[in-house]
């Protein structure tokens, strides 16, 4: 029995009313009606395939109505990936920059290949005959690339963009390309950066990638660097519009955060301030795991060749000599720092800071009525002792006075039950305030240093409430001074400040308590005023869903590494096409969503930290 797949194709004759011999008919028709065409075109192929109009070719204002597909030739099929960037030229030398969003095999002929015979034949041979199938790439139009140099040819325009990247521009897709237009991979850095709206200059974050593989070009270096706008001439520096780095345990978020923060501490990094000067930023990093003080030291894993590569790409590297660990003195907690060489300065929180921030000793379940009573008691206490004349121990003795409780109850100022509730909530802060070290308010000039990195480790503090109070007290001091019209510490007001907070969900959580509401309100206002006051929040977290929404909404740049929790992935609010990739990203892979900087992109971070990291 013959194999159904082995039938020969043969000519059955001309038929019909033609009375010429078959040979004459074929010869005459070939001469009269048909042009001789070779089955194998002469010359080298260009690109990876052509645009197809078989299902329609549409560019529309509505993404649902847009239809743009390319036929990919057999030799190119194994190399294309979802997310790859392609270019389709228009006749007048403009370019349509696209991204592959779907790949599909379609049957070339109307046959059913889902049969026992076809399956067993495929199982007995090596490989398949791809010419029996069409391989279609569905494209998403991203931008039209064009140049103002009307007289230049496309090749000349490309050369011009290499000399001056500003000549190549982008606009929204507003034209449909012609059918059978040859599409090619986007392989030029200027084309890709312009298509994705990536700035040429700025703060380095990582290298552009697709599906975890770094995008490479024929240039040197072959990678495409992704940078955040950091120049007022190109728009507000994004550092003052706030950054969130989110990633699970082992995703590399601290590694990535260190690499980005190191760029802000580069020697030539400067921002203009109100008096006309350009001032280096100060970085203050709250550090629950005590990892960031290591930025003082070089990374011994970076050899000379790696350093040269970083220098060629303009990536700051090496330890930051001006790094100081400000260590809070809390009770009998001791701090050991064999893992870094940064200077250490001990400090304490003076109880006087509570006068302007009563919520620091407002327990998590203190209600609004009780909070009002606390404020009244604090004001009365400090009025009797002067602005900074009271200590926590003195305040607790003040509350222990039974005549005070009776007086306030009889006068109707504070009910005795409310007084007792306030007193209970105020207990337990003895280790936090007025320790055996200099007050942080006396150390502001050392704490905020232009071009310097200050870390505040809390790993040595076993009491989580005490650690949280320390962080919020110091952070509030910085924020209050930045927002004040009459600051007590001009150094804070005059210095561009990046306020970093690791495990941000611990300190800026959404909760229904007086303390949480006061903290969130303060930091939300700081975030809104960040651009004007040169204050940038740099938040690092593994639980972005727990960061309070009023603060989250002010974040312009979101860097997402591997996250396995569905709630966390949903909270970062990145485009759906990238959202599905997040759980599968390897260490160091990330998605950057920064609408004012670029299209959403995948990146691969540096494999080695630019400063010391780890043990």
Secondary structure in CASP SS format (residue, H / E / C, confidence):
PFRMAT SS
TARGET T0000
AUTHOR 0000-0000-0000
METHOD secondary structure of the structure
MODEL  1
X C 1.00
X C 1.00
X C 1.00
X H 1.00
X H 1.00
X H 1.00
X C 1.00
X C 1.00
X C 1.00
X C 1.00
X C 1.00
X C 1.00
X C 1.00
X C 1.00
X C 1.00
X C 1.00
X C 1.00
X C 1.00
X C 1.00
X C 1.00
X C 1.00
X H 1.00
X H 1.00
X H 1.00
X H 1.00
X H 1.00
X H 1.00
X H 1.00
X H 1.00
X H 1.00
X H 1.00
X H 1.00
X C 1.00
X C 1.00
X C 1.00
X C 1.00
X C 1.00
X C 1.00
X C 1.00
X C 1.00
X C 1.00
X C 1.00
X C 1.00
X C 1.00
X C 1.00
X C 1.00
X C 1.00
X C 1.00
X E 1.00
X E 1.00
X E 1.00
X E 1.00
X C 1.00
X C 1.00
X C 1.00
X C 1.00
X C 1.00
X E 1.00
X C 1.00
X C 1.00
X C 1.00
X C 1.00
X C 1.00
X C 1.00
X C 1.00
X C 1.00
X E 1.00
X C 1.00
X E 1.00
X E 1.00
X E 1.00
X E 1.00
X C 1.00
X H 1.00
X H 1.00
X H 1.00
X H 1.00
X H 1.00
X H 1.00
X C 1.00
X C 1.00
X C 1.00
X C 1.00
X C 1.00
X E 1.00
X E 1.00
X E 1.00
X E 1.00
X E 1.00
X C 1.00
X C 1.00
X C 1.00
X C 1.00
X C 1.00
X E 1.00
X E 1.00
X E 1.00
X E 1.00
X E 1.00
X E 1.00
X E 1.00
X E 1.00
X E 1.00
X E 1.00
X E 1.00
X E 1.00
X E 1.00
X C 1.00
X C 1.00
X C 1.00
X C 1.00
X C 1.00
X C 1.00
X C 1.00
X C 1.00
X H 1.00
X H 1.00
X H 1.00
X H 1.00
X H 1.00
X H 1.00
X H 1.00
X H 1.00
X H 1.00
X C 1.00
X C 1.00
X C 1.00
X C 1.00
X C 1.00
X H 1.00
X H 1.00
X H 1.00
X E 1.00
X E 1.00
X E 1.00
X E 1.00
X E 1.00
X E 1.00
X E 1.00
X E 1.00
X E 1.00
X E 1.00
X E 1.00
X E 1.00
X E 1.00
X E 1.00
X E 1.00
X C 1.00
X C 1.00
X C 1.00
X C 1.00
X C 1.00
X C 1.00
X H 1.00
X H 1.00
X H 1.00
X H 1.00
X H 1.00
X H 1.00
X H 1.00
X H 1.00
X H 1.00
X H 1.00
X C 1.00
X H 1.00
X H 1.00
X H 1.00
X E 1.00
X E 1.00
X E 1.00
X E 1.00
X C 1.00
X C 1.00
X C 1.00
X C 1.00
X C 1.00
X C 1.00
X C 1.00
X C 1.00
X C 1.00
X C 1.00
X E 1.00
X E 1.00
X E 1.00
X E 1.00
X C 1.00
X C 1.00
X C 1.00
X H 1.00
X H 1.00
X H 1.00
X H 1.00
X H 1.00
X H 1.00
X H 1.00
X H 1.00
X C 1.00
X C 1.00
X C 1.00
X C 1.00
X C 1.00
X C 1.00
X E 1.00
X E 1.00
X E 1.00
X E 1.00
X E 1.00
X E 1.00
X E 1.00
X E 1.00
X C 1.00
X C 1.00
X E 1.00
X E 1.00
X C 1.00
X E 1.00
X C 1.00
X C 1.00
X C 1.00
X C 1.00
X C 1.00
X C 1.00
X E 1.00
X C 1.00
X E 1.00
X E 1.00
X E 1.00
X E 1.00
X C 1.00
X C 1.00
X C 1.00
X H 1.00
X H 1.00
X H 1.00
X C 1.00
X C 1.00
X C 1.00
X H 1.00
X H 1.00
X H 1.00
X H 1.00
X C 1.00
X E 1.00
X E 1.00
X E 1.00
X E 1.00
X C 1.00
X C 1.00
X C 1.00
X C 1.00
X C 1.00
X C 1.00
X H 1.00
X H 1.00
X H 1.00
X H 1.00
X H 1.00
X H 1.00
X H 1.00
X H 1.00
X H 1.00
X H 1.00
X H 1.00
X H 1.00
X C 1.00
X C 1.00
X C 1.00
X C 1.00
X C 1.00
X C 1.00
X E 1.00
X E 1.00
X C 1.00
X C 1.00
X C 1.00
X C 1.00
X C 1.00
X E 1.00
X E 1.00
X C 1.00
X C 1.00
X E 1.00
X E 1.00
X E 1.00
X E 1.00
X E 1.00
X E 1.00
X C 1.00
X C 1.00
X C 1.00
X C 1.00
X H 1.00
X H 1.00
X H 1.00
X H 1.00
X H 1.00
X C 1.00
X C 1.00
X C 1.00
X C 1.00
X C 1.00
X C 1.00
X C 1.00
X H 1.00
X H 1.00
X H 1.00
X H 1.00
X H 1.00
X H 1.00
X H 1.00
X H 1.00
X H 1.00
X C 1.00
X C 1.00
X C 1.00
X C 1.00
X C 1.00
X C 1.00
X C 1.00
X C 1.00
X C 1.00
X C 1.00
X E 1.00
X E 1.00
X E 1.00
X E 1.00
X E 1.00
X E 1.00
X C 1.00
X C 1.00
X C 1.00
X C 1.00
X C 1.00
X C 1.00
X C 1.00
X C 1.00
X C 1.00
X C 1.00
X C 1.00
X C 1.00
X C 1.00
X C 1.00
X E 1.00
X E 1.00
X E 1.00
X E 1.00
X E 1.00
X E 1.00
X E 1.00
X C 1.00
X H 1.00
X H 1.00
X H 1.00
X H 1.00
X H 1.00
X C 1.00
X C 1.00
X H 1.00
X H 1.00
X H 1.00
X H 1.00
X C 1.00
X C 1.00
X C 1.00
X C 1.00
X C 1.00
X C 1.00
X H 1.00
X H 1.00
X H 1.00
X H 1.00
X H 1.00
X H 1.00
X H 1.00
X H 1.00
X H 1.00
X H 1.00
X H 1.00
X H 1.00
X H 1.00
X H 1.00
X H 1.00
X H 1.00
X H 1.00
X H 1.00
X C 1.00
X C 1.00
X C 1.00
X C 1.00
X C 1.00
X C 1.00
X H 1.00
X H 1.00
X H 1.00
X H 1.00
X H 1.00
X H 1.00
X H 1.00
X H 1.00
X C 1.00
X C 1.00
X H 1.00
X H 1.00
X H 1.00
X H 1.00
X H 1.00
X H 1.00
X H 1.00
X H 1.00
X H 1.00
X H 1.00
X C 1.00
X C 1.00
X C 1.00
X C 1.00
X H 1.00
X H 1.00
X H 1.00
X H 1.00
X H 1.00
X H 1.00
X H 1.00
X H 1.00
X H 1.00
X H 1.00
X H 1.00
X C 1.00
X C 1.00
X C 1.00
X C 1.00
X C 1.00
X C 1.00
X E 1.00
X C 1.00
X C 1.00
X C 1.00
X C 1.00
X C 1.00
X E 1.00
X H 1.00
X H 1.00
X H 1.00
X C 1.00
X H 1.00
X H 1.00
X H 1.00
X H 1.00
X C 1.00
X C 1.00
X C 1.00
X C 1.00
X C 1.00
X E 1.00
X E 1.00
X E 1.00
X E 1.00
X E 1.00
X C 1.00
X C 1.00
X C 1.00
X C 1.00
X C 1.00
X C 1.00
X H 1.00
X H 1.00
X H 1.00
X H 1.00
X H 1.00
X H 1.00
X H 1.00
X H 1.00
X H 1.00
X H 1.00
X H 1.00
X H 1.00
X H 1.00
X H 1.00
X H 1.00
X H 1.00
X H 1.00
X H 1.00
X H 1.00
X H 1.00
X C 1.00
X C 1.00
X C 1.00
X C 1.00
X C 1.00
X C 1.00
X H 1.00
X H 1.00
X H 1.00
X H 1.00
X H 1.00
X C 1.00
X C 1.00
X E 1.00
X E 1.00
X E 1.00
X E 1.00
X E 1.00
X E 1.00
X C 1.00
X H 1.00
X H 1.00
X H 1.00
X H 1.00
X C 1.00
X E 1.00
X C 1.00
X C 1.00
X C 1.00
X C 1.00
X H 1.00
X H 1.00
X H 1.00
X H 1.00
X H 1.00
X H 1.00
X H 1.00
X H 1.00
X H 1.00
X H 1.00
X H 1.00
X H 1.00
X H 1.00
X H 1.00
X H 1.00
X C 1.00
X H 1.00
X H 1.00
X H 1.00
X H 1.00
X C 1.00
X E 1.00
X E 1.00
X E 1.00
X E 1.00
X E 1.00
X E 1.00
X E 1.00
X C 1.00
X C 1.00
X H 1.00
X H 1.00
X H 1.00
X E 1.00
X C 1.00
X H 1.00
X H 1.00
X H 1.00
X H 1.00
X C 1.00
X C 1.00
X C 1.00
X C 1.00
X E 1.00
X E 1.00
X E 1.00
X E 1.00
X C 1.00
X C 1.00
X C 1.00
X C 1.00
X C 1.00
X H 1.00
X H 1.00
X H 1.00
X H 1.00
X H 1.00
X H 1.00
X C 1.00
X C 1.00
X C 1.00
X C 1.00
X H 1.00
X H 1.00
X H 1.00
X H 1.00
X C 1.00
X C 1.00
X H 1.00
X H 1.00
X H 1.00
X C 1.00
X C 1.00
X C 1.00
X C 1.00
X E 1.00
X E 1.00
X E 1.00
X E 1.00
X E 1.00
X C 1.00
X C 1.00
X C 1.00
X C 1.00
X C 1.00
X C 1.00
X C 1.00
X E 1.00
X E 1.00
X E 1.00
X E 1.00
X C 1.00
X C 1.00
X C 1.00
X C 1.00
X C 1.00
X C 1.00
X C 1.00
X C 1.00
X C 1.00
X C 1.00
X C 1.00
END
